[in-house]
Amino acid sequence: MLEETFVAPTPKQAFVLAKQKYGEFGSLKLKKARQIMNKDGDLVSEITVEIDEDSYLRSIGMQLREKKQDLPDDKHNSVAKKVGELFADRGIKREWIDFILKEVSGTSIAKDEKLLIAYMLETIDDSIKIKKENLLEPKIVMLLGATGVGKTTTIAKLAARYKYATKKSLDVAIINLDTFRAGAYQQLDSFANLLGMEHRFVKSIDEFCDTLNDLAHYPVILIDTAGISPYDSNKLIETIEFVKSVKDRNIEKSLVLSAASKYDDMMDIYEHFSFIDIDSLILTKFDETRRVGDLIAFLMDKKRPVAYISTGQQVPDDLLPASREKLLDYFVGELNV
């Protein structure tokens, strides 16, 4: 796959340029969107799209002369076929499976079911990125995500973890930007009062900037945002405006995803929020699913670092620092091997 960048006054106009070039050849996958300053000092939008090599060549009047070679015969032998189907049935993309089977074709690994499964799991393990936890590092963390993924509960878990997980109790402040849902404020307010934490509710960008300045002496500031449907552009634009309004403070943007979501839904949500330049992922609802193959496939594709996983409703016990071992344990249990 190839990547190409398009620049225009707005993200929509930049994507139109990409569609004009590639729309007749194949589907585009949006990889990244951001605002940049051009050489004239104007703020413009830049998007990066992913396109297959064949479509790119055809867009410039060329085409591939050689067809991709089919997988060798041992793709169809009993071991490779059985293992391939095992992973495919649990959400791992067929293209990746075929690539791995081709890579080990003719080796002893391809002939031994346990060895082949172990090799594929190790390859998956290598492709998953983890964000290492640092509880003592000062930070501002903004949680984003679709409606119903558990952002508000996760904020509470994070707040309790930062305050009590080390011998040095950190002062934690919580800011609530969810102007669409009064219940989210009330839930966090009760929790903050219980633990003696500062909690602010802001409704405007100016109030947000003033509040951040007012809370600057807090080593940890956690920001809750409104749940946004992948199809609700108004809420997304409002959230982007809050993020872009802060020029002098680094805000870590964590996207909260449900482990129970389907692959296509995760991709839609991620692409929707990619305009905010997501720094890390927090994965919730592991207690609500026994199938995490779609999640593993998503993590392999997007390669965004995972910071935490949530395994239940208990605060803060059910929020754990992410690790490849934990994620693979869920997937291996699903394989029943």
C-alpha beads as a LAMMPS data file, in Angstrom:
LAMMPS data file: protein, C-alpha beads

337 atoms
336 bonds

1 atom types
1 bond types

-500.0 500.0 xlo xhi
-500.0 500.0 ylo yhi
-500.0 500.0 zlo zhi

Masses

1 110.0

Atoms # bond

1 1 1 0.000 0.000 0.000
2 1 1 1.098 3.558 -0.743
3 1 1 0.345 6.829 1.054
4 1 1 -0.244 10.217 -0.544
5 1 1 -0.871 13.635 0.997
6 1 1 -3.384 16.263 -0.184
7 1 1 -3.625 19.865 1.036
8 1 1 -6.622 22.216 0.824
9 1 1 -8.294 24.930 2.922
10 1 1 -10.521 22.362 4.703
11 1 1 -10.294 18.596 5.366
12 1 1 -13.385 18.055 3.208
13 1 1 -11.839 19.865 0.248
14 1 1 -8.593 17.914 0.654
15 1 1 -10.508 14.648 0.608
16 1 1 -12.368 15.776 -2.532
17 1 1 -8.976 16.181 -4.223
18 1 1 -8.076 12.611 -3.267
19 1 1 -11.403 11.310 -4.543
20 1 1 -10.950 13.179 -7.814
21 1 1 -7.627 11.439 -8.359
22 1 1 -8.460 7.934 -7.162
23 1 1 -12.241 7.661 -6.989
24 1 1 -12.547 5.744 -10.237
25 1 1 -9.763 3.306 -9.398
26 1 1 -10.366 2.020 -5.895
27 1 1 -11.435 2.805 -2.343
28 1 1 -9.451 5.284 -0.269
29 1 1 -8.545 4.809 3.367
30 1 1 -8.038 7.985 5.398
31 1 1 -4.860 7.603 7.467
32 1 1 -4.332 11.029 9.036
33 1 1 -5.717 14.563 9.075
34 1 1 -4.177 17.648 10.617
35 1 1 -3.886 21.419 10.340
36 1 1 -0.593 22.892 9.122
37 1 1 0.830 26.302 8.283
38 1 1 1.649 26.711 4.605
39 1 1 4.579 28.765 3.247
40 1 1 2.404 31.887 3.158
41 1 1 1.558 31.556 6.841
42 1 1 -2.023 30.448 6.250
43 1 1 -3.624 27.631 8.246
44 1 1 -4.638 24.809 5.883
45 1 1 -5.740 21.190 6.174
46 1 1 -3.576 18.216 5.226
47 1 1 -4.882 14.667 4.865
48 1 1 -2.987 11.470 4.134
49 1 1 -4.745 8.624 2.335
50 1 1 -3.742 5.024 1.706
51 1 1 -4.142 3.539 -1.760
52 1 1 -3.054 0.236 -3.280
53 1 1 -0.108 0.240 -5.698
54 1 1 -2.183 -0.865 -8.674
55 1 1 -4.642 2.031 -8.292
56 1 1 -1.777 4.504 -7.945
57 1 1 -0.105 3.290 -11.118
58 1 1 -3.365 3.365 -13.049
59 1 1 -3.989 6.933 -11.866
60 1 1 -0.812 7.986 -13.713
61 1 1 -1.572 5.910 -16.800
62 1 1 0.348 2.746 -15.877
63 1 1 -0.548 -0.660 -14.514
64 1 1 1.198 -3.601 -12.919
65 1 1 2.662 -5.907 -15.550
66 1 1 2.962 -8.926 -13.325
67 1 1 0.195 -10.445 -11.284
68 1 1 0.944 -11.227 -7.680
69 1 1 2.054 -14.777 -7.279
70 1 1 -0.396 -17.134 -5.693
71 1 1 0.547 -18.730 -2.437
72 1 1 2.445 -21.988 -2.856
73 1 1 0.666 -25.280 -2.659
74 1 1 1.413 -25.792 1.010
75 1 1 -1.090 -23.001 1.764
76 1 1 -3.661 -25.674 1.110
77 1 1 -2.091 -28.437 3.147
78 1 1 -4.012 -29.592 6.166
79 1 1 -1.909 -27.817 8.818
80 1 1 -1.710 -24.415 7.106
81 1 1 -5.358 -24.511 6.099
82 1 1 -6.528 -25.505 9.571
83 1 1 -4.466 -22.835 11.335
84 1 1 -5.377 -20.208 8.765
85 1 1 -9.075 -20.870 9.233
86 1 1 -8.634 -20.831 13.023
87 1 1 -7.288 -17.272 12.934
88 1 1 -9.627 -16.074 10.175
89 1 1 -12.711 -17.307 12.052
90 1 1 -11.670 -15.134 14.992
91 1 1 -11.348 -11.897 13.084
92 1 1 -7.748 -11.825 11.855
93 1 1 -7.592 -10.476 8.304
94 1 1 -7.136 -13.056 5.561
95 1 1 -4.491 -10.938 3.790
96 1 1 -2.257 -11.067 6.873
97 1 1 -2.813 -14.802 7.348
98 1 1 -1.908 -15.527 3.729
99 1 1 1.225 -13.397 4.038
100 1 1 2.416 -15.319 7.121
101 1 1 1.647 -18.707 5.565
102 1 1 3.615 -17.726 2.480
103 1 1 6.493 -16.488 4.647
104 1 1 6.888 -19.867 6.409
105 1 1 6.105 -21.990 3.360
106 1 1 8.420 -24.970 3.060
107 1 1 9.767 -24.679 6.611
108 1 1 9.261 -26.989 9.559
109 1 1 6.988 -24.359 11.123
110 1 1 4.401 -24.799 8.369
111 1 1 4.207 -28.536 9.021
112 1 1 3.663 -28.357 12.787
113 1 1 0.325 -27.005 13.986
114 1 1 1.555 -25.873 17.422
115 1 1 4.668 -24.269 15.984
116 1 1 2.659 -22.428 13.339
117 1 1 0.133 -21.119 15.875
118 1 1 2.978 -20.006 18.154
119 1 1 4.728 -18.274 15.244
120 1 1 1.573 -16.408 14.255
121 1 1 0.892 -15.353 17.843
122 1 1 4.460 -14.111 18.208
123 1 1 4.087 -12.085 15.009
124 1 1 0.852 -10.580 16.314
125 1 1 2.572 -9.805 19.610
126 1 1 5.363 -7.947 17.793
127 1 1 2.889 -5.777 15.893
128 1 1 0.947 -4.503 18.934
129 1 1 2.206 -1.273 20.501
130 1 1 1.939 -0.476 24.216
131 1 1 2.211 2.878 26.003
132 1 1 4.128 2.368 29.229
133 1 1 2.455 3.816 32.300
134 1 1 4.211 6.574 34.245
135 1 1 2.100 7.526 37.249
136 1 1 4.492 10.205 38.496
137 1 1 4.744 12.148 35.255
138 1 1 2.679 15.382 35.200
139 1 1 0.074 15.180 32.460
140 1 1 -3.158 16.404 30.965
141 1 1 -5.190 13.568 29.448
142 1 1 -8.323 14.056 27.365
143 1 1 -10.563 11.029 26.838
144 1 1 -12.518 10.825 23.589
145 1 1 -14.800 8.197 22.161
146 1 1 -18.182 7.155 20.892
147 1 1 -21.283 7.162 23.071
148 1 1 -21.522 4.279 25.531
149 1 1 -17.896 3.079 25.577
150 1 1 -17.402 3.958 29.249
151 1 1 -15.396 7.197 29.132
152 1 1 -16.844 8.673 32.323
153 1 1 -16.273 5.480 34.306
154 1 1 -12.758 5.258 32.881
155 1 1 -12.050 8.846 33.974
156 1 1 -13.042 7.863 37.515
157 1 1 -10.788 4.805 37.409
158 1 1 -7.850 6.827 36.094
159 1 1 -8.356 9.520 38.727
160 1 1 -8.387 6.969 41.548
161 1 1 -5.375 5.180 40.085
162 1 1 -3.265 8.339 39.872
163 1 1 -4.269 9.355 43.376
164 1 1 -3.768 6.028 45.176
165 1 1 -1.616 3.658 43.083
166 1 1 1.671 5.067 44.390
167 1 1 2.999 6.018 47.823
168 1 1 2.979 9.641 46.666
169 1 1 -0.684 10.636 46.452
170 1 1 -1.092 12.953 43.446
171 1 1 -3.549 15.818 43.348
172 1 1 -5.975 15.150 40.504
173 1 1 -8.344 17.600 38.848
174 1 1 -11.169 16.646 36.507
175 1 1 -12.657 18.847 33.795
176 1 1 -15.969 17.935 32.206
177 1 1 -16.671 19.127 28.655
178 1 1 -19.762 16.988 28.148
179 1 1 -22.250 19.812 27.617
180 1 1 -24.691 17.378 26.013
181 1 1 -25.245 15.028 28.962
182 1 1 -25.913 16.373 32.444
183 1 1 -25.697 12.896 33.951
184 1 1 -22.018 12.621 33.071
185 1 1 -21.279 15.728 35.155
186 1 1 -23.334 14.544 38.120
187 1 1 -21.687 11.118 38.078
188 1 1 -18.178 12.560 38.085
189 1 1 -19.090 15.274 40.582
190 1 1 -20.262 12.707 43.144
191 1 1 -17.089 10.692 42.612
192 1 1 -14.816 13.757 42.864
193 1 1 -16.502 14.920 46.072
194 1 1 -16.138 11.455 47.575
195 1 1 -12.373 11.414 46.957
196 1 1 -11.781 15.112 47.599
197 1 1 -10.815 15.916 44.013
198 1 1 -11.277 19.178 42.162
199 1 1 -13.984 18.957 39.498
200 1 1 -14.900 21.682 37.012
201 1 1 -17.633 21.848 34.386
202 1 1 -16.936 24.167 31.447
203 1 1 -19.186 25.189 28.570
204 1 1 -17.031 27.391 26.355
205 1 1 -13.540 27.457 24.875
206 1 1 -12.585 30.594 26.809
207 1 1 -13.777 28.993 30.039
208 1 1 -11.796 25.860 29.191
209 1 1 -8.550 27.794 28.685
210 1 1 -9.109 29.791 31.870
211 1 1 -9.808 26.612 33.829
212 1 1 -6.621 24.932 32.592
213 1 1 -4.634 27.965 33.701
214 1 1 -6.408 27.997 37.063
215 1 1 -5.584 24.289 37.586
216 1 1 -2.001 24.521 36.299
217 1 1 -0.577 23.551 39.714
218 1 1 -2.300 20.132 39.568
219 1 1 0.121 17.415 38.378
220 1 1 -2.723 15.424 36.762
221 1 1 -5.682 16.888 34.895
222 1 1 -8.211 14.516 33.318
223 1 1 -10.721 15.800 30.748
224 1 1 -14.013 14.072 29.993
225 1 1 -15.704 14.821 26.657
226 1 1 -19.062 14.161 25.064
227 1 1 -19.647 10.787 23.477
228 1 1 -19.663 11.286 19.719
229 1 1 -21.285 9.146 17.064
230 1 1 -19.013 8.502 14.053
231 1 1 -21.635 10.358 12.017
232 1 1 -22.084 13.436 14.236
233 1 1 -19.845 16.088 12.669
234 1 1 -21.140 18.921 14.879
235 1 1 -19.973 17.352 18.132
236 1 1 -16.648 16.392 16.554
237 1 1 -16.006 19.942 15.353
238 1 1 -16.835 21.309 18.807
239 1 1 -14.381 18.883 20.425
240 1 1 -11.670 19.743 17.877
241 1 1 -12.128 23.423 18.709
242 1 1 -11.535 22.715 22.406
243 1 1 -8.351 20.757 21.609
244 1 1 -6.971 23.342 19.167
245 1 1 -7.626 26.197 21.596
246 1 1 -4.792 25.077 23.889
247 1 1 -1.475 26.314 22.522
248 1 1 0.883 26.241 25.516
249 1 1 0.042 22.911 27.185
250 1 1 0.523 19.382 25.882
251 1 1 -2.716 17.393 26.000
252 1 1 -2.534 13.629 25.526
253 1 1 -5.559 12.506 23.520
254 1 1 -6.709 8.986 24.416
255 1 1 -9.391 7.308 22.331
256 1 1 -11.612 4.963 24.350
257 1 1 -12.760 1.909 22.376
258 1 1 -14.941 -1.018 23.365
259 1 1 -13.227 -4.392 23.003
260 1 1 -16.648 -5.783 22.078
261 1 1 -16.899 -3.647 18.918
262 1 1 -16.643 -5.089 15.432
263 1 1 -13.571 -4.374 13.306
264 1 1 -15.396 -2.108 10.840
265 1 1 -16.977 -0.115 13.677
266 1 1 -13.588 0.409 15.329
267 1 1 -12.147 1.585 12.036
268 1 1 -15.047 4.023 11.512
269 1 1 -14.644 5.448 15.013
270 1 1 -10.870 5.740 14.696
271 1 1 -11.038 7.473 11.314
272 1 1 -13.696 9.818 12.685
273 1 1 -11.420 10.907 15.548
274 1 1 -8.171 10.838 13.535
275 1 1 -8.566 14.577 12.903
276 1 1 -7.609 15.061 16.579
277 1 1 -4.302 13.133 16.271
278 1 1 -4.930 10.333 18.775
279 1 1 -1.910 9.610 21.025
280 1 1 -3.042 6.399 22.708
281 1 1 -5.940 3.978 23.167
282 1 1 -7.864 2.828 26.231
283 1 1 -9.777 -0.418 25.695
284 1 1 -12.930 -1.099 27.716
285 1 1 -15.607 -3.774 28.172
286 1 1 -13.368 -6.839 28.140
287 1 1 -15.905 -8.282 30.581
288 1 1 -18.625 -8.026 27.929
289 1 1 -17.056 -10.095 25.150
290 1 1 -15.302 -13.387 24.553
291 1 1 -14.232 -12.437 21.052
292 1 1 -11.312 -10.019 20.686
293 1 1 -10.041 -11.066 17.250
294 1 1 -11.554 -7.947 15.666
295 1 1 -9.778 -5.818 18.261
296 1 1 -6.436 -7.558 17.673
297 1 1 -6.802 -7.072 13.911
298 1 1 -7.550 -3.370 14.468
299 1 1 -4.498 -2.914 16.716
300 1 1 -2.303 -4.632 14.131
301 1 1 -3.597 -2.332 11.390
302 1 1 -3.522 1.011 13.188
303 1 1 -0.487 0.460 15.435
304 1 1 -1.665 3.015 17.979
305 1 1 -0.199 2.375 21.457
306 1 1 -2.593 0.961 24.050
307 1 1 -2.352 2.618 27.466
308 1 1 -4.978 0.787 29.579
309 1 1 -7.530 -1.990 29.438
310 1 1 -10.725 -2.074 31.477
311 1 1 -12.082 -5.427 32.599
312 1 1 -15.149 -4.447 34.646
313 1 1 -16.965 -1.706 36.585
314 1 1 -14.957 -1.671 39.818
315 1 1 -13.097 1.585 40.528
316 1 1 -10.125 1.514 40.234
317 1 1 -9.389 -2.232 40.373
318 1 1 -10.741 -3.081 36.923
319 1 1 -8.441 -0.662 35.081
320 1 1 -5.061 -2.203 34.271
321 1 1 -1.963 -0.927 32.477
322 1 1 -1.986 -2.460 29.020
323 1 1 0.452 -5.183 28.048
324 1 1 0.877 -7.439 25.056
325 1 1 0.659 -10.441 27.371
326 1 1 -2.805 -9.459 28.649
327 1 1 -4.142 -8.786 25.162
328 1 1 -2.727 -12.025 23.760
329 1 1 -4.063 -13.978 26.744
330 1 1 -7.595 -12.920 25.796
331 1 1 -7.008 -13.914 22.196
332 1 1 -5.301 -17.228 23.000
333 1 1 -8.193 -18.126 25.296
334 1 1 -10.495 -17.478 22.366
335 1 1 -8.453 -19.832 20.181
336 1 1 -8.813 -22.680 22.692
337 1 1 -5.245 -23.870 22.050

Bonds

1 1 1 2
2 1 2 3
3 1 3 4
4 1 4 5
5 1 5 6
6 1 6 7
7 1 7 8
8 1 8 9
9 1 9 10
10 1 10 11
11 1 11 12
12 1 12 13
13 1 13 14
14 1 14 15
15 1 15 16
16 1 16 17
17 1 17 18
18 1 18 19
19 1 19 20
20 1 20 21
21 1 21 22
22 1 22 23
23 1 23 24
24 1 24 25
25 1 25 26
26 1 26 27
27 1 27 28
28 1 28 29
29 1 29 30
30 1 30 31
31 1 31 32
32 1 32 33
33 1 33 34
34 1 34 35
35 1 35 36
36 1 36 37
37 1 37 38
38 1 38 39
39 1 39 40
40 1 40 41
41 1 41 42
42 1 42 43
43 1 43 44
44 1 44 45
45 1 45 46
46 1 46 47
47 1 47 48
48 1 48 49
49 1 49 50
50 1 50 51
51 1 51 52
52 1 52 53
53 1 53 54
54 1 54 55
55 1 55 56
56 1 56 57
57 1 57 58
58 1 58 59
59 1 59 60
60 1 60 61
61 1 61 62
62 1 62 63
63 1 63 64
64 1 64 65
65 1 65 66
66 1 66 67
67 1 67 68
68 1 68 69
69 1 69 70
70 1 70 71
71 1 71 72
72 1 72 73
73 1 73 74
74 1 74 75
75 1 75 76
76 1 76 77
77 1 77 78
78 1 78 79
79 1 79 80
80 1 80 81
81 1 81 82
82 1 82 83
83 1 83 84
84 1 84 85
85 1 85 86
86 1 86 87
87 1 87 88
88 1 88 89
89 1 89 90
90 1 90 91
91 1 91 92
92 1 92 93
93 1 93 94
94 1 94 95
95 1 95 96
96 1 96 97
97 1 97 98
98 1 98 99
99 1 99 100
100 1 100 101
101 1 101 102
102 1 102 103
103 1 103 104
104 1 104 105
105 1 105 106
106 1 106 107
107 1 107 108
108 1 108 109
109 1 109 110
110 1 110 111
111 1 111 112
112 1 112 113
113 1 113 114
114 1 114 115
115 1 115 116
116 1 116 117
117 1 117 118
118 1 118 119
119 1 119 120
120 1 120 121
121 1 121 122
122 1 122 123
123 1 123 124
124 1 124 125
125 1 125 126
126 1 126 127
127 1 127 128
128 1 128 129
129 1 129 130
130 1 130 131
131 1 131 132
132 1 132 133
133 1 133 134
134 1 134 135
135 1 135 136
136 1 136 137
137 1 137 138
138 1 138 139
139 1 139 140
140 1 140 141
141 1 141 142
142 1 142 143
143 1 143 144
144 1 144 145
145 1 145 146
146 1 146 147
147 1 147 148
148 1 148 149
149 1 149 150
150 1 150 151
151 1 151 152
152 1 152 153
153 1 153 154
154 1 154 155
155 1 155 156
156 1 156 157
157 1 157 158
158 1 158 159
159 1 159 160
160 1 160 161
161 1 161 162
162 1 162 163
163 1 163 164
164 1 164 165
165 1 165 166
166 1 166 167
167 1 167 168
168 1 168 169
169 1 169 170
170 1 170 171
171 1 171 172
172 1 172 173
173 1 173 174
174 1 174 175
175 1 175 176
176 1 176 177
177 1 177 178
178 1 178 179
179 1 179 180
180 1 180 181
181 1 181 182
182 1 182 183
183 1 183 184
184 1 184 185
185 1 185 186
186 1 186 187
187 1 187 188
188 1 188 189
189 1 189 190
190 1 190 191
191 1 191 192
192 1 192 193
193 1 193 194
194 1 194 195
195 1 195 196
196 1 196 197
197 1 197 198
198 1 198 199
199 1 199 200
200 1 200 201
201 1 201 202
202 1 202 203
203 1 203 204
204 1 204 205
205 1 205 206
206 1 206 207
207 1 207 208
208 1 208 209
209 1 209 210
210 1 210 211
211 1 211 212
212 1 212 213
213 1 213 214
214 1 214 215
215 1 215 216
216 1 216 217
217 1 217 218
218 1 218 219
219 1 219 220
220 1 220 221
221 1 221 222
222 1 222 223
223 1 223 224
224 1 224 225
225 1 225 226
226 1 226 227
227 1 227 228
228 1 228 229
229 1 229 230
230 1 230 231
231 1 231 232
232 1 232 233
233 1 233 234
234 1 234 235
235 1 235 236
236 1 236 237
237 1 237 238
238 1 238 239
239 1 239 240
240 1 240 241
241 1 241 242
242 1 242 243
243 1 243 244
244 1 244 245
245 1 245 246
246 1 246 247
247 1 247 248
248 1 248 249
249 1 249 250
250 1 250 251
251 1 251 252
252 1 252 253
253 1 253 254
254 1 254 255
255 1 255 256
256 1 256 257
257 1 257 258
258 1 258 259
259 1 259 260
260 1 260 261
261 1 261 262
262 1 262 263
263 1 263 264
264 1 264 265
265 1 265 266
266 1 266 267
267 1 267 268
268 1 268 269
269 1 269 270
270 1 270 271
271 1 271 272
272 1 272 273
273 1 273 274
274 1 274 275
275 1 275 276
276 1 276 277
277 1 277 278
278 1 278 279
279 1 279 280
280 1 280 281
281 1 281 282
282 1 282 283
283 1 283 284
284 1 284 285
285 1 285 286
286 1 286 287
287 1 287 288
288 1 288 289
289 1 289 290
290 1 290 291
291 1 291 292
292 1 292 293
293 1 293 294
294 1 294 295
295 1 295 296
296 1 296 297
297 1 297 298
298 1 298 299
299 1 299 300
300 1 300 301
301 1 301 302
302 1 302 303
303 1 303 304
304 1 304 305
305 1 305 306
306 1 306 307
307 1 307 308
308 1 308 309
309 1 309 310
310 1 310 311
311 1 311 312
312 1 312 313
313 1 313 314
314 1 314 315
315 1 315 316
316 1 316 317
317 1 317 318
318 1 318 319
319 1 319 320
320 1 320 321
321 1 321 322
322 1 322 323
323 1 323 324
324 1 324 325
325 1 325 326
326 1 326 327
327 1 327 328
328 1 328 329
329 1 329 330
330 1 330 331
331 1 331 332
332 1 332 333
333 1 333 334
334 1 334 335
335 1 335 336
336 1 336 337
